[in-house]
Structure formats: structure tokens, C-alpha cells
């Protein structure tokens, strides 16, 4: 079995991997995301994923694979990560309701034994319900949107406010399993080697 290290504090990413039969160890990168700015949303997500992967890979000595990810919601070309506070989350939901955005997740996978690394971004269109002001206030008061990129989840309380997606559902949760499988193959590893 190939060893995988997830360079992320995201419980949703960890749960996605575990549900798919992969049980990684977790090392949080500690990368200051504010050091990267001014990039288009897809490039920002990819650059942050690379930084997280590289920071953790520098700590790994057992030849494991290291996966770094970062997600942003692309709304009208603006990259929306986690909201700054409750007021910011409300403003975002007012702007998002009844519209669509693109959830972009950068993935960076490093094979520390071979010294190779690949990175790519997965993009999934997300359609938002035309939620009421009361629904927005209740959702923000729950605290959930303050903890996630784009101020929404599809696998939690916010799922009822997402009317549809175009693309990989797992990507909206924070990690594209099909993209990860492809990156693994390109680095010479089988997806099934991660099952354990």
C-alpha cells in the first residue's frame, strides 16, 4: 500500500478520502494564504495547493505521497475563499443567491520518494438557490459558512441552498477524486494502491 499524507486541516477532504477507502495521515501545512494575491481564481487555488504541498513535503521523510489542496469560489472572476466574518458571509450570499459560480480546487501531488510533483485545478459549476434574507441570516448564524471557501457547503447545512452542480461533486466538497486518480497515474501509482 502506498502512503498518502494530506496537507490540509479540512475535515471534509479527509472524510472524502476515507469514504473512498483512502486513510491518509494529516499534516497541516501552516501556510499563510494571505501571501498570495492578485491571481485569477483558478491560478490562486493552484498556487496555494502547491505551497501547502511543498511545505508538508519538506517535513516527510518516509517517501510518502503528499497531497495539497485549496478551494476558492470563482464568482464573476473574483476568488472567494473563507469569508472574513459573518457580515462578509451575508454579503456573499446576497451576491450569490439565484446565480452560479465555479468552485475551483487546486490539487498538488508530490511523490517524495521520486522527487516528482504534478499539479492541476478541477472546476465545478455550482448553481445557488434564490434564498431569502431570513435563510441567509439563519445559515450564517449557524457558523458553517464562516469555515469554508465560498461561504457554502454542498455536504452540510448549505446543501439545501445548492440547486445543482455541473461536474465533479467531490470537487465541491474540496477534493476531486477523479483528478487525484489521474495525478496518481501520471506519477506511476494506481488509485487502488491507496486503499487500505
C-alpha positions as CSV (number, residue, x, y, z in Angstrom):
1,X,0.0,0.0,0.0
2,X,1.2,3.5,-0.9
3,X,1.3,6.0,1.9
4,X,-0.5,9.3,1.5
5,X,-0.2,12.5,3.5
6,X,-3.0,15.1,3.3
7,X,-1.6,18.6,3.7
8,X,-4.9,20.0,4.8
9,X,-6.9,20.7,8.0
10,X,-10.1,20.2,6.1
11,X,-12.4,17.6,7.8
12,X,-14.4,17.4,4.5
13,X,-11.3,16.5,2.5
14,X,-10.3,13.9,5.0
15,X,-13.9,12.4,5.1
16,X,-14.0,12.3,1.3
17,X,-10.8,10.3,1.1
18,X,-11.9,8.0,3.9
19,X,-15.2,7.3,2.2
20,X,-13.3,6.4,-0.9
21,X,-11.2,3.8,1.0
22,X,-8.1,6.0,1.5
23,X,-6.8,6.7,5.0
24,X,-4.1,9.3,4.9
25,X,-2.1,10.8,7.7
26,X,-2.7,14.5,8.1
27,X,-0.1,17.2,8.5
28,X,-1.4,20.8,8.4
29,X,0.8,23.0,6.3
30,X,0.6,26.2,8.2
31,X,0.9,28.2,5.0
32,X,-0.2,31.8,5.3
33,X,-2.7,32.1,2.5
34,X,-2.6,35.9,2.5
35,X,0.9,35.8,1.0
36,X,-0.6,35.0,-2.4
37,X,-2.9,37.5,-4.0
38,X,-3.8,39.1,-7.3
39,X,-4.1,35.9,-9.3
40,X,-7.2,34.7,-11.2
41,X,-9.3,32.2,-9.1
42,X,-8.0,29.0,-10.8
43,X,-4.4,30.1,-10.6
44,X,-4.8,31.2,-6.9
45,X,-6.3,27.8,-5.9
46,X,-3.5,26.0,-7.7
47,X,-0.7,28.2,-6.2
48,X,-2.0,27.8,-2.7
49,X,-2.3,24.0,-3.2
50,X,1.4,23.9,-4.4
51,X,2.6,25.9,-1.4
52,X,0.7,23.7,1.1
53,X,2.0,20.5,-0.6
54,X,5.6,21.8,-0.7
55,X,5.5,22.9,3.0
56,X,4.4,19.5,4.1
57,X,6.6,17.5,1.7
58,X,9.6,19.2,3.3
59,X,8.7,17.5,6.6
60,X,8.1,14.0,5.1
61,X,10.9,11.6,5.3
62,X,9.3,8.2,4.6
63,X,8.8,8.5,0.8
64,X,5.1,9.1,1.0
65,X,2.9,10.9,-1.5
66,X,1.8,14.4,-0.3
67,X,-1.4,16.0,-1.4
68,X,-2.1,19.7,-1.0
69,X,-5.4,21.3,-2.0
70,X,-7.0,24.7,-1.9
71,X,-10.5,25.8,-3.0
72,X,-12.0,29.1,-3.9
73,X,-15.3,30.1,-5.4
74,X,-15.0,32.0,-8.7
75,X,-17.9,34.5,-8.8
76,X,-17.6,36.9,-11.7
77,X,-13.8,36.3,-11.8
78,X,-13.3,37.1,-8.2
79,X,-11.8,34.5,-5.9
80,X,-13.8,34.0,-2.8
81,X,-12.1,31.9,0.0
82,X,-13.4,31.8,3.5
83,X,-15.4,34.9,4.5
84,X,-13.7,37.3,6.8
85,X,-16.7,37.4,9.2
86,X,-20.5,37.0,9.4
87,X,-21.2,40.3,7.6
88,X,-18.9,39.2,4.8
89,X,-20.7,35.9,4.5
90,X,-24.1,37.6,4.3
91,X,-22.8,40.0,1.6
92,X,-21.6,37.0,-0.4
93,X,-24.8,35.1,-0.1
94,X,-26.8,38.2,-1.2
95,X,-24.5,38.3,-4.3
96,X,-24.6,34.5,-4.9
97,X,-28.3,33.8,-4.5
98,X,-30.1,32.8,-7.7
99,X,-26.8,32.7,-9.6
100,X,-24.0,30.3,-10.4
101,X,-20.3,30.3,-9.6
102,X,-17.4,28.0,-10.3
103,X,-15.8,26.1,-7.4
104,X,-12.1,25.8,-8.3
105,X,-9.9,23.4,-6.3
106,X,-6.2,23.3,-6.9
107,X,-4.5,19.9,-6.3
108,X,-0.8,19.3,-5.9
109,X,0.6,15.8,-5.5
110,X,4.2,15.2,-4.7
111,X,6.0,11.8,-4.8
112,X,8.6,12.4,-2.2
113,X,10.5,9.2,-3.0
114,X,10.9,10.0,-6.7
115,X,11.1,13.8,-6.2
116,X,8.3,14.4,-8.8
117,X,5.3,16.7,-8.5
118,X,2.2,17.3,-10.5
119,X,-0.5,20.0,-10.1
120,X,-3.9,20.7,-11.7
121,X,-7.1,22.5,-10.9
122,X,-10.6,21.0,-11.0
123,X,-13.6,23.2,-11.7
124,X,-17.2,22.6,-11.0
125,X,-20.2,24.9,-11.7
126,X,-22.4,25.4,-8.7
127,X,-26.0,26.7,-9.0
128,X,-27.3,28.5,-5.9
129,X,-31.0,28.8,-4.9
130,X,-32.7,32.1,-4.7
131,X,-32.6,32.1,-0.9
132,X,-34.4,34.6,1.3
133,X,-32.8,37.1,3.6
134,X,-34.1,35.0,6.5
135,X,-32.5,31.9,5.2
136,X,-29.2,33.7,4.7
137,X,-29.3,35.1,8.2
138,X,-30.1,31.6,9.7
139,X,-27.4,29.9,7.6
140,X,-24.7,32.5,8.6
141,X,-25.8,32.3,12.2
142,X,-25.1,28.5,12.1
143,X,-21.4,29.3,11.7
144,X,-20.9,26.8,8.8
145,X,-20.3,29.3,6.0
146,X,-17.6,31.0,8.0
147,X,-15.4,27.9,7.9
148,X,-15.4,27.1,4.2
149,X,-14.3,28.5,0.8
150,X,-17.1,30.4,-0.9
151,X,-19.2,30.5,2.3
152,X,-21.2,27.4,1.5
153,X,-21.1,23.6,1.7
154,X,-22.9,21.0,-0.5
155,X,-22.4,18.3,2.1
156,X,-23.8,20.1,5.1
157,X,-26.4,22.6,6.1
158,X,-25.8,24.6,2.9
159,X,-26.7,21.6,0.7
160,X,-30.3,22.7,0.5
161,X,-29.2,26.0,-1.0
162,X,-27.4,24.4,-3.9
163,X,-29.8,23.6,-6.7
164,X,-27.4,21.8,-8.9
165,X,-23.8,21.3,-10.0
166,X,-22.1,20.6,-13.3
167,X,-19.0,18.5,-12.9
168,X,-17.4,16.6,-10.0
169,X,-19.5,16.6,-6.8
170,X,-16.4,15.7,-4.7
171,X,-14.6,18.8,-6.0
172,X,-17.2,21.0,-4.4
173,X,-16.5,19.3,-1.1
174,X,-12.9,20.2,-1.6
175,X,-11.1,17.3,-3.4
176,X,-11.7,15.8,-6.8
177,X,-11.3,12.1,-6.6
178,X,-11.1,11.6,-10.4
179,X,-8.4,14.3,-10.7
180,X,-6.4,12.7,-7.8
181,X,-6.7,9.3,-9.6
182,X,-5.3,10.9,-12.8
183,X,-2.5,12.7,-11.0
184,X,-1.5,9.4,-9.3
185,X,-1.5,7.5,-12.6
186,X,0.7,10.2,-14.2
187,X,3.2,9.8,-11.3
188,X,3.2,6.0,-11.8
189,X,0.8,5.0,-8.9
190,X,-2.5,3.1,-9.0
191,X,-5.5,4.6,-7.3
192,X,-6.2,1.2,-5.7
193,X,-2.8,1.2,-4.1
194,X,-4.1,3.8,-1.7
195,X,-6.9,1.6,-0.5
196,X,-6.2,0.3,3.0
